[in-house]
Amino acid sequence: MPEVEKSEEKSRLIKAYTAVILSRTLDRKIVTSQRQGRVGFYTPTMGQETLQIGASMALEAKDLIYGYYRDVPFMLHRGVPMENIINQIMGNRDDSALGRQMPSHYSDKKRNFMSVQSPVAAHLPVAVGAAYAQKYRKTGAVVIATFGEGSTSTPDFHAAMNMAAVFNLPLVFLCENNGWAISLPVEKQTIAEIWTKAAAYGMRGLRVNGNDMLETYEVVKEAVKRAREGKGPTLIDAISFRMGPHSTSDDPTKYRTETVDEGSDRDPVVVTEKLLKAKGFIDDKLVESIKTKAQKIVDEKFEECAKIPAPDPKTAFEGVYAETTWMLEEEVRDIL
Ligand SMILES: Cc1ncc(C[n+]2csc(CCOP(=O)(O)OP(=O)(O)O)c2C)c(N)n1
């Protein structure tokens, strides 16, 4: 590989690795803070960092992401400021949704990261509509929709897959297959492997090792390229493992014995470090310095966000109607 290309690859991968570490550090911080009563609720992302960041690396700024509640690493790599994520979880005055959404329901208009919806897979038909719009308007943008494997057992998934294939849309379905839908293991949820479901709609289906950031990047990149060239949608089944609980309200020791510990061979952070060390891009010293810096950034950002007050209560009555209604006015009078 020519030197210039190698140095570009090196900086791209170090940027991606830094996002992996920032995500993991932030994840630990928020879970701990929830236990301390400083945050109400959170859906941890531990175990899914590399598949999301591999996918993010394959996208352009104009592309649209219809993500779900576990996509913090995706957002961080795409350049969403960490404070936007923490402010959303805290529902404070600087949260773009002003605390109207429950925690982990992020959005970032500037980076085309659409609002996370609570009902699983409800965003998939919406992503189809967005992909249709890109095709109709010839924007050249691709839509990527992420979801867990549990979400594939919903009517919305089937409707979205069917319509995306029928209209040959520029859409990539990225299934973040972490093996569990809360307490339901994938083998009790569906018999067929997720990627094979694409065939029923005449769509391409692929499986990828989500713990391998480079493999995921290559597979998503190719799917995105095909979508951009008008060659239609792809379903990608990215295999990973949900290392933490479903949410901070969940206790997985009640229903599962299999675990993947931090620092073990199945931890995507460890897999990525091995990959990048083998390429000669990182060494122990750089790893240490990235981790120390990440901890400092996360601690500082968290404390800064914690100082931001709650939204003004009157904002609860704003932003829905262009002109207020008499009913709202009455409520404001009664409540405030
Ligand atoms: C339509 C609907 N049914 C049930 C729920 C409750 N629920 C929230 S998350 C979840 C599991 C989703 O699992 P999966 O899609 O595999 O994603 P993961 O949480 O594992 O990342 C369920 C059943 C919901 N939010 N929406």
The ligand as an SDF file (V2000), in Angstrom:
LIG
                    3D

 26 27  0  0  0  0  0  0  0  0999 V2000
  -43.5210   -2.6540   19.6660 C   0  0  0  0  0  0  0  0  0  0  0  0
  -42.7850   -2.8270   20.9750 C   0  0  0  0  0  0  0  0  0  0  0  0
  -42.9130   -3.9820   21.6530 N   0  0  0  0  0  0  0  0  0  0  0  0
  -42.2330   -4.1580   22.8080 C   0  0  0  0  0  0  0  0  0  0  0  0
  -41.4160   -3.1720   23.2920 C   0  0  0  0  0  0  0  0  0  0  0  0
  -40.6460   -3.3830   24.5900 C   0  0  0  0  0  0  0  0  0  0  0  0
  -39.2300   -3.5450   24.2480 N   0  0  0  0  0  0  0  0  0  0  0  0
  -38.3590   -2.5250   24.3590 C   0  0  0  0  0  0  0  0  0  0  0  0
  -36.8400   -2.9460   23.8610 S   0  0  0  0  0  0  0  0  0  0  0  0
  -37.3080   -4.5150   23.5080 C   0  0  0  0  0  0  0  0  0  0  0  0
  -36.3320   -5.5340   22.9940 C   0  0  0  0  0  0  0  0  0  0  0  0
  -35.8020   -5.1900   21.6820 C   0  0  0  0  0  0  0  0  0  0  0  0
  -34.8080   -6.1040   21.3520 O   0  0  0  0  0  0  0  0  0  0  0  0
  -33.9100   -5.9170   20.0770 P   0  0  0  0  0  0  0  0  0  0  0  0
  -34.7190   -5.3690   18.9590 O   0  0  0  0  0  0  0  0  0  0  0  0
  -33.1820   -7.1940   19.8380 O   0  0  0  0  0  0  0  0  0  0  0  0
  -32.8820   -4.7690   20.4900 O   0  0  0  0  0  0  0  0  0  0  0  0
  -31.8490   -4.7380   21.7070 P   0  0  0  0  0  0  0  0  0  0  0  0
  -32.5810   -4.0580   22.8370 O   0  0  0  0  0  0  0  0  0  0  0  0
  -31.4740   -6.1410   22.0260 O   0  0  0  0  0  0  0  0  0  0  0  0
  -30.6930   -3.9410   21.2560 O   0  0  0  0  0  0  0  0  0  0  0  0
  -38.6640   -4.6970   23.7710 C   0  0  0  0  0  0  0  0  0  0  0  0
  -39.3930   -5.9610   23.5760 C   0  0  0  0  0  0  0  0  0  0  0  0
  -41.3170   -1.9840   22.5490 C   0  0  0  0  0  0  0  0  0  0  0  0
  -40.5200   -0.9860   22.9370 N   0  0  0  0  0  0  0  0  0  0  0  0
  -41.9920   -1.8380   21.3910 N   0  0  0  0  0  0  0  0  0  0  0  0
  1  2  1  0
  2  3  1  0
  2 26  2  0
  3  4  2  0
  4  5  1  0
  5  6  1  0
  5 24  2  0
  6  7  1  0
  7  8  2  0
  7 22  1  0
  8  9  1  0
  9 10  1  0
 10 11  1  0
 10 22  2  0
 11 12  1  0
 12 13  1  0
 13 14  1  0
 14 15  2  0
 14 16  1  0
 14 17  1  0
 17 18  1  0
 18 19  2  0
 18 20  1  0
 18 21  1  0
 22 23  1  0
 24 25  1  0
 24 26  1  0
M  CHG  1   7   1
M  END
$$$$
